Amino acid sequence: MCSHSALLAAAAFMLVAGATGAAEFEKFGRPATPEEIASWDIGIGPDGSGLPPGSGTARQGEAVYVAKCLGCHGEKGKGAVALPLAGGNGTIGKPNQLKTIGSFWPYATTIFDYVYTAMPYPETKSLTHDETYAVTAYLLQINGIIAETDVMNAQTLPKVKMPNRDNFIPYVRE
């Protein structure tokens, strides 16, 4: 059984170690600039609010996908080291369910938002708006949701009806 002084010594050690670690941590990083914050401060709603200008087609997006996404997500989004992005239609709610863009995601605008802010790993935010619209169009096309020549932009993307949309509770902004 530990003595009272041993517990106090352990607590003091933890306090000193924590303070030392915090002092070391202060040496790393820097405050974000207003421009850096603005580039991340986006919010795209299911209705398309917040979508930036730009456009792209699946044909254009295939080249971007091959260059930036194929290594992780595989040929035509079938999966590799990262999760598949295509396929899985009709599997939701079944033991072999596969949650992909085409089988699970309720809003096409969410694809743009996620790709723009989080992909490609580890080079997030490296795609232009046009490239992001094009990759989004490609992902929709390989899931059989839009045609190869359909143009995706701030007006057309929110109008895309995702196959699983009706199985979600709609988001309502207040």
C-alpha positions, 0 to 999 in steps of 0.5 A, spaced: 500 500 500 502 506 498 504 511 503 501 518 503 508 521 502 509 517 496 502 519 493 504 526 494 511 525 490 507 522 485 502 528 484 508 533 484 512 529 479 506 529 474 505 536 475 512 538 474 512 533 468 505 536 465 508 543 466 514 542 462 511 538 457 506 544 456 512 549 455 515 545 450 509 545 446 509 552 446 515 552 442 511 549 436 506 552 431 504 559 430 497 563 430 493 562 424 492 568 419 485 571 418 486 568 411 488 561 413 482 561 417 477 564 412 480 558 407 477 553 412 471 557 414 466 554 409 459 551 411 456 548 405 448 546 406 444 540 403 441 546 399 447 548 396 448 554 401 455 556 401 458 552 395 463 557 391 463 559 384 466 553 379 464 547 375 466 541 373 464 534 369 465 527 370 470 527 364 474 532 367 474 529 374 476 522 372 483 525 370 484 529 377 481 522 381 487 518 377 492 523 379 490 525 386 485 519 389 486 513 385 492 510 390 487 510 396 480 509 393 482 504 387 480 504 380 473 507 379 472 508 387 472 500 388 477 501 394 484 500 396 487 502 402 482 507 403 474 505 403 470 504 397 467 510 394 462 506 389 458 500 389 454 497 395 447 499 392 441 496 395 446 493 401 444 498 406 441 495 412 443 488 410 449 484 413 453 485 408 452 493 407 457 497 404 456 505 405 459 508 399 457 515 396 452 512 391 449 507 397 449 511 403 450 519 402 444 523 403 446 529 399 451 531 393 453 537 396 456 533 402 461 530 397 463 537 395 464 539 402 468 533 404 473 532 398 474 540 398 476 540 406 479 533 407 482 530 401 486 528 398 490 526 404 495 528 406 494 534 401 488 537 404 485 543 401 490 542 395 484 542 389 481 548 386 474 549 386 473 547 379 477 540 380 473 539 386 466 540 382 469 535 377 471 530 382 465 530 385 461 529 378 466 523 377 464 520 384 457 521 382 458 518 375 461 512 377 455 511 382 450 511 376 447 518 379 449 523 373 451 522 366 459 523 364 457 530 361 453 533 366 456 539 369 456 540 376 456 547 379 453 551 385 446 551 381 446 543 379 449 540 385 444 541 390 439 538 385 442 532 384 437 527 388 442 521 392 439 514 392 439 514 399 436 521 401 429 519 403 432 514 408 435 520 412 431 526 416 432 532 413 436 538 415 433 544 417 437 551 418 433 555 423 
